[in-house]
Amino acid sequence: HFDAQLFIENGAPGRRAVADGWMNRLLAAIPGLVRGPTEAVAVGPVLPQILKGRMPVANLPLGPAAATPLAIDKPEVASAFDRLYAAKDAIGQAYRQGRMARAELIAGLPAPPDPADSGAPAPNGFPAIAARLAGLMAHDRKIRLAVVSLGGWDTHVRQGNHAGQLAERLRPLGDGLAAFAKALGQDWQNTAVVVLSEFGRTVRENGDAGTDHGHGNAIWVLGGAVQGGRIYGEWPGLASEALYEGRDLAITTDFRAVLTVVATRHLRSPDRALSAIFPDFSPTHSGLDRLIA
């Protein structure tokens, strides 16, 4: 889990020493940004690896805790910190960026749509989180990138099919994506959403009516900017001879190939920046160029 998660977030498979995230490097390559701390937002208790790096980003907790006043919000505390970090050095600049980001995001954060949303573990609380994130993005036009991480997909036992653990996780994921699209309104037409995981599950059921860690997986790309309703890439099939190591769905498309299309064709990142965003990777889109309208 840990290596696979690291590599999908740092965008450099096999290179544990790459400490920043590919999305932070992408943020540096998007033209026309003012390089402020609210242009990329992560929703969750901690900043994920995918957004770590030299570019300033914002991090919001889950649920109504996002708008809970902190000690720094008290005028006397804020004034003291303002004086303490008044210098124009790197620490002072980081402090002012953080204060500005918090003020902007809290001002634009909609109220929780459901009082029961008290930071419940994802993905069950995802629809409410997604709707609030969309409301924030519609209010703050500077936000270009956002990340939400959902857990609970390790279905080794009693996975189920149309009912069961997997279905109970997929349902709120689908509902959340629909809520996000609805809350964005017309902005959905200029949006691309990528849903991906670090690996898939085994093709065959294990002895506990679940599945184990696999290899290949599916990547969802949706939004008004996407030419959807179709499957891109090569489907290897599930015949025994086509399985990876005789047990898993084979990988036919590098996840970075999908992300480079979104980066260049949707976010207008220049091709020359791709080597910095995804080091040691040469894009071969194989028909993915039609993915973005």
Secondary structure, DSSP 4 states (H G I P E B T S, - for coil): -HHHHHHHHHT-TT-TT--S-HHHHHHHHSTT----TTSEEEESSS--GGG-SSS--EEE-SGGGGG---GGGSHHHHHHHHHHT-SSSHHHHHHHHHHHHHHHHHHHPPPPS-TT-SSPPTTTTHHHHHHHHHHHHHH-TT--EEEE--------S---SSSSHHHHHHHHHHHHHHHHHHHHGGGGGG--EEE--S--B-SS--TTSS--B-S----EEESTTB--SS--S----S-GGGSBTTTBPPP-S-HHHHHHHIIIIIS---GGGHHHHSTT-----TTGGGSB-
